[in-house]
Every structure is written in C-alpha cells, then in structure tokens.
C-alpha cells in the first residue's frame, strides 16, 4: 500500500540516494558528468524553428493528419553535502527532439538526439509508422478538442537568477554554513543537505500552427538534521524544511538555510523528549506545509481523468472517483466551503507554464466547487470524453492544458496542474484555527505516507506534532500518524483559514506512466481543522 514517492520525500539523504542510485533518470541521450559541466549545445532559435518545420512536414508527407514536435534541452544540477564534507556534485545535460503523430485516430511517437534535418525527419516518419502499427490495438478513435493556435509565443518562468550562473563554490558554501549552524545544537549529530535545480528550454510546434518557446527553472533546497539521544536509545530527524518552487537562486537565498538551521536542529532535538501520542480520535489542525501532500494524494491524483477511466491501472493506479457520470455534479467530496482549484498560472508553482505540451494555454478551473465534484484534469484527447458534462453546463469542450512530458524522449500525456485548497471567506490565520480548537493535534510539515491505488484509504505522518489543549499548544508529541478514508476525511473539515494563511508546498518528483515519467507540481493550502480523525502511534512495537 505504501506509495513509492514516500521514499522521494524523506529529505536530503534519501534524495541523494535517489539521485545516485537511480530514483531519477537522465533522459535518453543525456550527458551526465559528476563534478564538472556537460556541454550540449542548443541550436539557435531560427535553427530550432527550421528543424521543427522539417519534422512537421515529414510527418504530413508520411500520412499524419496531425503532428507536433518538441525540441528540448533539460539540465539538472544536484549538490549534496554531509556535515562538513562534499558528497557529490551531479550535472546532466540532455538535448533532442520528440515527434508525435496522429494517423487514422491513433497515436505514434518517436524521438531522436540527432538535431539535423535528416534526424528530425527520420523521427517524424518513425512516429507515423508507429501510429500505423498501433492501429490494430486502438480501443477508441482519438478525437482532439479544438485549441487556439499560438504562432509566435514565448514564456519565461518566475526566476530572477539562473542557478547555472551561480558557482559550485557558492552553492557548496551555503550548504556547509547551514550544516555548521545545525551542528551547534546539543544532540544534533548528523546533517545532510542538498540543492536540486532543473532548467528546461522547451520548444513546441504543431500542424495546428503553434510555435512556442518557453524556459522553466525549478529549485529545491533540502536538509535532514538528525538528533541522537545521549544514551543512543533514540534518534529523531527534522527534514523537508523548505518546499520546492518554480523559481531560481534567489529563492534558495530567501530560505536562509544558515539562519534557520539552528531552529530546525532544535526541533529535531526536541523530538527526543516529546511525549508519545496516545491512540485515539482527535481534532487535527493541519498546516499548509503538511496539508499540501494530503491534497496531492487524496484529491489531485483521483481527479486525473485517465486514472478515473482506468488507463493507469498497471502503475499509477486508478481512482475511487469513477465513473465520471456518477460523480460530476453529484458526489460530495467535502463541506460547502471546500473549493479545490486547478491552474498552471500561480507564480512560482512547479507545474506553472505558459503553454502545455500540446500548445494549449492552460485555464483555471474548479475541480471541487462548494464541496461537489465539478471537473477532472484533461488534455486535448481527454476533454471530449466529458463533452456531455460540458454541454450540460454550457461550457466549451476544451483541454484544461494538463499535457506534459518529462523530456524530449517522452511522449506527452495527462499530468497534474497545481491543485490547491482555496482560502475561506473569513481571513483566519494558523493561530486562529489553533485557538478555536479545544482538544487536538497540530501537524506541521510532510512526512511518510501510505495510500491505496484508488486513493481512498490512507495514512499520513508529518514533521512536527503539537498537543492542543484549550486553544493553546501545550507541548510536542511524537510517533503521530492519522488514518483516513478520503471522502470521510474531507467531510470532517469544519474550519479553514483565509488568504493570510495560504502557502504552497509541492513535489519535485512525481511518478506516473509506463515507461515512467516524473513531473513537478505545487499545491496551495490554508490551515484547516478536521474533526475526530483516528490517530495511531507509529512508535509502538508488537
């Protein structure tokens, strides 16, 4: 039942292990260099456009009714330290072309690292050949929702300082300074830290007439601070200290790792003397730094339309929110004040983009409106599956712009936009929600989790747990995890914060598909209270 992504969210040590042991992958054709820079060369804008037109023309000539082409350069830079040692510096650089072709209602895809006219044309012809071969296994004819052409569009992410303009010395120096500060805390014995950076130069063109250029940067500073009791009978870790963001080096500096490291270390040390939680039912007050993950697993994933239709059953799983005809406009997910919004436009969001990988300008839409299921995440292919619902509501049949491919050698398919819990009408803060709670547990930060393949039964931990008595936090708890059934849990929500409490968390690595792909996604949330949720003690031994 445990989701593999639990491993991907357990801090710098696990992140480093993931990077070095294969939890992430460099795309086909990537150059991977440890301790130095790789040297792929991006063609000029004019050359890229010429190559994309060559690929589209070759696809048409081979028989495609529709085709799109993506030329992408993706760079990744990971820096890892432990205490006062540099563990590793990893650079990857990948550049190539992917072509998707639609022939007689059937998809084909092919990719090539050869950015020459012959190379991209060969990939286009291969994509058409694959589409013709796939025809025998087609379960339904692909129909694409209409979209507006964008013949000369550009977009740039919300980064100010490109991390590739910052020296390795500066990156390592920042981490080692933070490590040193954390080690000043009594009983802190181990500190891992790291920096993750991704930069995508994405170019797209389609036979519909779009030609789009975009550049995206994502950054994630991580620390895992471990305190050990004097008698070595216990150890506790504070990790997941800062969310990943679609921003640049300036975001890393704003996190002030060195300035906050001692506080995070003190929180790890305090866990050593925290009171083990008593099993029972409690009112839970969940901080946005924790609640984003619950939203991700129990709302965002089950509202992916391909999952609800059964197309991800082998790997990512299906959804309890199925079939859509029984859910849309009928199923109560939560209380009337629960509104879940999806978008790819929040500044700094990990899924934020100007145009998706089908050339669609994403819109903002309500997945849950006034507690009722209102929509699913869709691509151009998927939107017509819900045409009955859109016609019923006098809405156009259009993609929500949720198409994404990890790299140029991956075929695009439905991936998650930013999915967020909207603020309530009353502008309540975290402290306001705590003070309104008589007996409960406050949870800050995300931790381990487990959820079934339909996103219905789950268990969540966290980073910091505090006992609430009479509207006040009276002490720290440990070994806390809560159990939930998705609709029961969300219908137990009876109080949410307002705009002042809104924060974004997110996942830098989120897996789906066969072959597997990873995307990054943010989730905004406000503080929220959930009544009488079952809490277990994870430290108990049989």
Phi, psi and omega in degrees: 000336183292130179284138182301333183290347172305321179295328185281353186240023185258026170101185189296323182297313178291323179297318178296317178298319179299314182296322186270340184252005172106010176292336168244168179223145169280134181300159177309131179090358182288149170261124181245123185230131178260121175085003177209179185261141173276172196223036174296144183245122179280129177297166177293162180302318180296319180294320179298314180298319179298318179294320180294320178295323177298317180294316180296319179297318179296323179294317178298313182298331180276351175120009180285135173279332175214148175208151169222156184224141177233127171247122190223140168244124178238123176246141178229139178225119180239132179235127183235137175225162173217127187048245180248032179239144170273120181274316182192153170231122184239128174237136169232152180213120186231137183214131179181190187228136174236137182235132176243134183230140177247118182233120178053043177074019184228137182275147167221152182216143174209157183219158180207142173277358183273098180270067172232165179300321178292320183295312182288326178294321178296320178297320180296315180295323178294320178300318178295318179298320178295319179300317179295322178291327182286346185305325184294336183256008184293130178266334175207151180286129180289128174238126182264130173295145180294154176213158178281137176283144178234088191287343181206067187252144175226154178205143179229136178294172186274054176247144180258316180245118179293122179302337179283354173266000181255135184289154174299323179302317180292321180294313180294318180301319179298316181293316182293325176295317178296317178302316182298321179294317180296324182290349177284346181282130177305137178078353173283123186243332185226140177220122170250143176213162182194167175229131176246131176225140174227136174229125180244124166258110190245128178234136185223142171213150181220163177289351173283350176108004180275141171223112192229136176236130181219153175226131186232138174232135175233143183224145180211108172272134183230146173218145172228111186249122186244126175255142182237134181293151183304328180266008178062023181272348183207153169219149181221147185234139170250119183220188182049053189278339181217137180284152171289154182217156173275060181223181184252205184302328181300329178292318178301315179297323181293337178288341176048061183304315181294321181290333182257349188299322181294320177298315179297322176296320178295325177293321176297316181293323180296329179300332182298328182252008180294153180280128174299138184289143171276135179297141178162191178257134183224155165283128181255131173252111189254125178284150177305330179293344173259316190294336180304321183288322176297320175298314182304312187279322190255353177236308186292314181293314181291348179260014168283123189295324180295325176294315181297334179268359174092007187278353179244020188300326185291329187232289185290334178106181180250210182211140174290345184273064187208147359280157183305326182295335178269354188247315187296124180075003185233316191281126178273111180275326183196191182291170184302329183275004179274116176231121179249120184248141177247140180199166171232035186235353180296127182298127181087356179292147183289332179264003183290134183201158177281321182216141181279185186277016166242009181079015181269134172280113186296150174251173174257131185215157180268119173280314174242125179237120182053039175085353185251142178298126186242335184193170174236166175282133187222160170246183178297324180288324187278329185305319178297340177296338181248023184301326179300322181286317180294320177297320180299329182256014179055041178245150179290149173277099183217151176292145174276004177078039184254026178269136184204144170231138182298318182212177182296336181267011178248139175283140181284147176203184186291124173229165192285135167279182169292128183236121193223148172276119184284148179299155176279174181291325178274132185275067181277144178264176173305312181298324178296318181291321177297314184293340179273002186249127184276312181221115183190191179228129174264135181236129180238135175083153180265151179219217182290156177205164177211135181209147183281175188289344177260003178062041184247312179253133187209167175216133183230138170257207181189195179257308183233138183229132182229137177281133177251127175225125177058036177080011180230146172281123187248356179166167181270143174246166173218172179063037184260134167211147178243150180252150184205152160251131193310302183293326178296318182297310184290330176284348175275354178288123183235358181203132177227158179279177180252197188301324183295340180262003185287129177219155176253135166244186179177170179246124179282331182228115179225117190267147177192156171092162174224113356300152186293143174230159178238137171229167180248142184209142177254156176222119176273152180203164172241162174303143183213149178246138181236127186277133167051061178262139183288125181245135177245165177256111183282351181269354181291143178246145181292000000 
